[in-house]
Amino acid sequence: MTISTTPAADADRRTTAPKGAVFRAPVPEDGPAVWNLVENTPGLDSNSIYYYSLWFRDFADGSLIATVDDEIVGFLTGYRRPEEPETYFVWQTAVNPRHGIPFLGVKLFQAAADQQVADGARYVEATVSADNKAILMVLRQFAKKHAAHIETRVLFPSSLFPESHHDEVLYRIGPLTAG
């Protein structure tokens, strides 16, 4: 599957996922809609509209938007780690379930991660709460699909965060190869 990874190429390289969802690279103008999706998704850390607009300006090549009839129904933010360019870190993802597209979050994650692997990433990382069974399933499915190992460790302990925040457990999948 070909996925647009630059805003300029977006109009020419949209990819249709099953059941009518289109995956495309984000643009800064997507910030408000993504912020709204985050605000309406329980359990996600909230950021500002400015944050998402800036992220989509500077890190569009590691992120994806899912749309149905031009409405944003999901997103994923990620980036290649500067000190480890072979590592793709998935930071935040959410989908709006009201569109009823089965496994849209799984497909969005796999599309973004597969594109990064095709572009040379050898590892995919994400931090996850032990309670987030849905994303843990996605990570395990991705590792299984690629016959890759998953390493886990606490990246940031809950003591770093205010209030009652969970440990941020790092899941590192790899090594991966394109193909």
Salt bridges, closest charged atoms under 4 A:
ASP10 OD2 - ARG14 NH2 3.38
ASP30 OD2 - ARG24 NH1 2.77
ASP45 OD2 - HIS165 NE2 3.94
ASP58 OD1 - ARG57 NE 2.62
GLU71 OE2 - ARG98 NH2 2.61
GLU71 OE1 - HIS99 NE2 3.44
GLU83 OE2 - ARG81 NH2 2.34
GLU84 OE2 - ARG81 NH1 3.33
GLU84 OE1 - ARG172 NH1 3.32
ASP114 OD2 - LYS145 NZ 2.50
ASP114 OD1 - HIS146 NE2 2.84
GLU125 OE1 - ARG81 NH1 3.43
GLU125 OE2 - ARG172 NH1 2.65
GLU168 OE2 - HIS165 NE2 3.43
GLU168 OE2 - HIS166 NE2 3.72
